[in-house]
Amino acid sequence: MKYLSASTALLLMSFAVNAGNPDENKPILEGPYLGQTPPGLTPTTFAPGIISTEGWEYGVVFAPNMKELYWVREVDADTDPKQEFVVYEQKNNVWHERVISPRSGTPTLSTDGNTMFFGRSYKERAGDGWSDAKRLGPDFEDIRIMRVTASEAGTIAIDEATREGDGMLRYSRIIDGKREAPIPFPKEINTGQWNAHPFIAPDESYVIWDGQRDNAERNANLFISFKQEDGSWGEAIKFGKEINTGSSEFAAQVTPDGKYLFFNRNVGPDNTDTFWVDAKVIEKLRPKK
């Protein structure tokens, strides 16, 4: 599995539109979710041949208006591999692809869609574009953050890339208008190895992440912890075999409309695809009161 890191190069990142017509010779995509047929409780490949190809793609995230879809992909893998940051934008019900820039970090969006996170950096919407890159703050500079997700209250969940796989998952709230120093999640979440790519629910009622537990072979699985009535975090619950397979599943995220869970799965050598499943799979795991 390819582990992802934020890059200091994103400070130079430009949101310029590439020359040429990126939609040429591509199918016309209309309707919600690129016109794809929604899945049930069994995951299916998302947008085969469009988003999910024979190469490496990662991190599909929708904007809250559900009219922007961002992800990163590898191109020219057989000759000169490179990764690029791409968006599909829906205009007059038709989706149009646009390459934004070379990849710099792993983009995610705040719940209001006005902040785009790239590891330790972020940008804010400014009119029809985005601001220059800003930093989360000095308390985050020593953490090699791969991914940030945010709740409606502004709490962010972050991970940490290490060579040994012992990175901590942390969270940071906004207290009195200021972002606090990141705090490790408890042992219910920070147990095992290779814990990464946390997704905090908009209402902070659960956290989903990927990691490895009780498995000697390197193989990421998806886990979830639900917040208890007393504010503590419940024991980690492993998603079922329909989601967790013999391959690695990682980088889960629920769509802003709350309907679908997206995640990545390694389906072959140098091939990572995007899968989606009805978000009811989350409620099936929620402990009964």
N, C-alpha and C positions, 0 to 999 in steps of 0.2 A: 504494500500500500504506500502511496506517495503521501508523505506528511507535508503539511503546508505551513509556510512561514510568512510573516509580514515583512515587507521590504522597505528599507529606507528610501528606495528609489521612488516610492509613491509621491514623495514631495515634489518630484518633477513631472508627475502624471498630468497629462493633458486630456481634457474631455472633448477633443476635436473629432469631427466626423471624418472617417476615412474617405478618400476619393473613390470614385467609381460607383457602381450600383451593386450593393451586396445582395440584393434580392433577385438578381438576374439568374435565371435557370433554377429557381427554387419554387416549390409548390406554394400556392396561395393559401395562407392560414387565416381562418376567420373564426370568430366566436371566442368564448372564454377558454382559458388554458390552451392557447394555440389551436383551438378546435379539436382537442383530443377527447376521446371517450373516457369519462371518469371511471375510476376503478371502484371495486367493492372492498371487501375485507381481506382480499388477497392482493399483494402488491403486483403492479404491472409496470413495464418499462414506460417511462414518460417520453413522448414524442420521438419514437424510434426513427432513425435516419435524419432527424432534425436537431434535437438536443443530444439524444443518446445515439452515438455512432460507434464505429469499430475502434475509435481512439479513446483518449482520456478526457472526460469532462467532469466538472465539479461545481457544487454549491449553487444550485438553482434557487433564487430568491425572488419572490414577487413583491412589488411595491403595494402599499395599502389600497391604492385605487385599482389594483389588479390589471393595470394596463401597461405595466413595465415588468419585464422579466430579465434578471441579470444572472450571468454565470461566467465561469472561466473554462477555457478549453485549450487543448494542445493541438497544434497544427504542424504539418510537414514532419510528422514523427519519424518517417523513414529517412529523411535527408538532414534537415537542420531543425530539430525540435525547438519549438518555442510555445509560450503560452500567452493567450490574449484574453482581454476582458471584453465581454460582449453583452449587448442588450437587445431584446426584442421589445418593440414599442407598438402598441395597438392604436391605430388611427383610422377612424371611420370603419371600425370593426375588423380591419385587416392588420395583421402583425407584420412589422418590418424589422429586419435584422440590421444592426449597426455595430461595427467593431469600434469600441471606445478607445482602447489603447493597449499596449503590452500589459500583461498582468502585473499588478503590484499589490500583493496581499490578497485577502479573501473578502470580498465585499458582502456586507449585510446592511440591512436598513432598520432604523428605529420604527416604532409602531405607527408614528405619524408620517413616516416617509421623508422627513426633513433632514435626517442625519444619515450619512453613509459611513459605516465603520470599515477600517482597513487595519486590523490589529491595533497597534498603539496609536494610530492616527485616525482622523475622521474628517469629513467634509460636510458642510451644511448647504442646503439649497439656497441659491441666490438668484431670484428671478427664474429664468428658464435654464439656468446652469447651476454650478456648484462653486462654493468658496474655495480658497486655497486650503491646503491640508493644515490641520491643527493637531495638537498632541493631547492625549488624555490627561497628561500631567506627570510630574516627576516620580510619583509613587508607582508608575507603571513602566518606567523606562528599563528597569532591570528584568522585566518579565518578557520572555520571547512569545508574544501572543500570536496565535494563529487565527482565532475567531472570536468575535464579540457578538452577543445578542442582547437585546434590551427589552425591558418590560414597559408597560404604559407609565409606570411611576418613574422611569428613568434608571432603575436598577439594571446594571449590566452583569452578564456572566461571561467569564473569560477562561481561556485555557493557557497552557504553557508547554512549549515544545522543548523536550530534552532528548539527548541521545540515549539515555538510559530508560526512558519511558516512565519516569517518576514525577512528571510535572503535576502540579496541583491545579484543580479547578477552583476558581475564586469568584466572588461577587463583590460589587461595589454599589452602594446606594448614594442617593443625593440627600444630604442632611443639611438643613438650613441653607439650601441653595448652593451647597458646595459638594463636590464629589469626594467621598471618603476614600481612604486607602483601601486597596483590595483585601478581602477577608477570605481565607480558605473555607470552602464548604466542609461540612463535618465528614466523619469517617463513613457514614452511610453512602456517601457519594465518592469521596476520595479513598477508595480501596482498590487494590489490584494495580494494574499497570496500563500505560498508554491511554489514560483518561483524557479525552479531548472533545472539541467541538460542542460545547454545551449550548442548548437552546432553552432559555427561560421563557415560560408561558407569559403572555401579556399581563395576566392577572397574578403572576408569580405563584400559581397554585401547583406547578410542577416544573421539574427540570429534566430534560432528556440529554443524554450524552452517549458517547461510545467509549468502550474500554475493553480490557481483557481481564477475566477472572477465572481462576481454576482451569486454565487451559495452557498447556506447555507450548503449543504451537501458536505462532503469531497470527491472531485472528480477532479482529474487532467485532464486538457485538453492541447492540443498542440496549440501553438501560433507561429506566425512568424512576424518579423519586417524587412522591407527592408531599406537599406541605401539610403538616398536621394542624389540628385546631389550636395547639399551643404555640404554633410558629416554628416548631422543629421540623426536620426533614425525615420522612419515613425511609425504611430500608429500601435498598435498590431492588427494583423488579426488572427482570430480564424480559424483553419482548419475546413473543413466541416464535416457533420454528417457521412460520410463514414469512416472518421478517428476517430473523437471524438464521442464516444458513451456514454451510461450510465455508463460504467466502466471507470477506470482511464487509460489514455494513457500518456506515459512519456518516457524520455530518447531517443529522436529521434536523428538519425545520418544518413547522406547521404554517400553512398558508395564512395570510392575514385575515381571510374570511373564516378561518377556523375549520374548513371542510376537509383538508387533506394533509397528510404527513408525507413530506418528501425526504428522501435519503439517497445516499450513494452506495453502490455495491460494486466490488471488484468481480467482473464476470469473465476475466481471462487475462493473460499476460498483457500488461500495458493497456488494458481496456477497463475503464470504469464508467458505469452507466448510472443514470438517474432513474429512481423508482418512485412511485407514489401509491398511496393506499388511503382508504377512507379513515379520517381521524377518529372514527368510533373505536378503532383499535386501542386508543388511549383510554377511553372510558371503560373499556372491558377490563383494563388492568387496575383501575382505581379501586382501592379497598372499600368494601361496603361498611357503612357505619353501623 
